[in-house]
Amino acid sequence: MIRLNHKDFAEWSGLYSNIDLEHELKRLDMEFRSEKPKNWFITASQKLNYQNKNSVPARRRVGDRIVQPSRASEFIPEDF
């Protein structure tokens, strides 16, 4: 189903560097056999872009703070 030439594969390898492109293309090929999209190239690009975005861990902003759990009860004696 997916007939990708070497030029497009090389471009997609650069665009979707966060995923295993060959694995995802095989998965999409199986998916497209059961449900053939009107334009497989655009549909595959969109699905690969989605997978690529979601495989990157969310970046933290500089101003984000990590809130530690309160352990005040560990430091206050019971007979206080």
N, C-alpha and C positions, 0 to 999 in steps of 0.2 A: 504494500500500500504506500509506504513512505519511500519516495524516490528522491533522495537528496544527493546532489552532486558534490564533488570535492570542495568546490569554492564555497558553497553554502555551509557545508559541514565545518570548514575552517572558520568561517565568520561566526557561526553559532557556538563553536568551541570557545571563542574569545568572549562572546556576549554572555554565555551561560557557564561561567567558570566555576560556579559554586556547586554544580551538580555533575553526576556521572552521565554525560550526554548520551553515550551509546546505550546505557541501560534505559534511560528515559525514552529514547527513540524506539527501542524494542517494545517498551510498555505501550507507547502511543500507537505503534503499528498494530499491536493486538487489539487495542481499544478501537481503532479506526476500522478494523475488519468487521466488527459487529455493527458499528454506527458510522457510516461514511459521511464525513462533513462535506459541505459544498466546496470549500477551499481548504484542503488539508494543510497547506503551507502556513496560512494565517492562523488556523486553529492550533497547529503544533507550536508555532511561535508564541502564541498567547499562553498556552499551557506550560511551555518550558520557562517562560518569563515568570509565571506565577511560582513554579517550583524553585526557580533560582532565587527569587526574593525571599521565599519562606525558609530556605536553607541557611540563610545568613542570620546569625544571632543578632538580636536587636542591639543597636549601639546605645550606650549610655551617654547622656549629656554631661557636660562638665559640672553643672550645678546640681545634679542628682546626688542625693545623700542616701546612705544605707542606714536604715533605722535598726538599731540593735534592740533586742527584747529587754525589758526592764527586769533587773535582778535585785531590786531594792530589798525584797524579803530575805535574801541571803545575807545582807549586811546589818539588818536590824535585829538585835538580840530579843529573845522572847520575853524576857522580864523587863523590858524597857518601859 
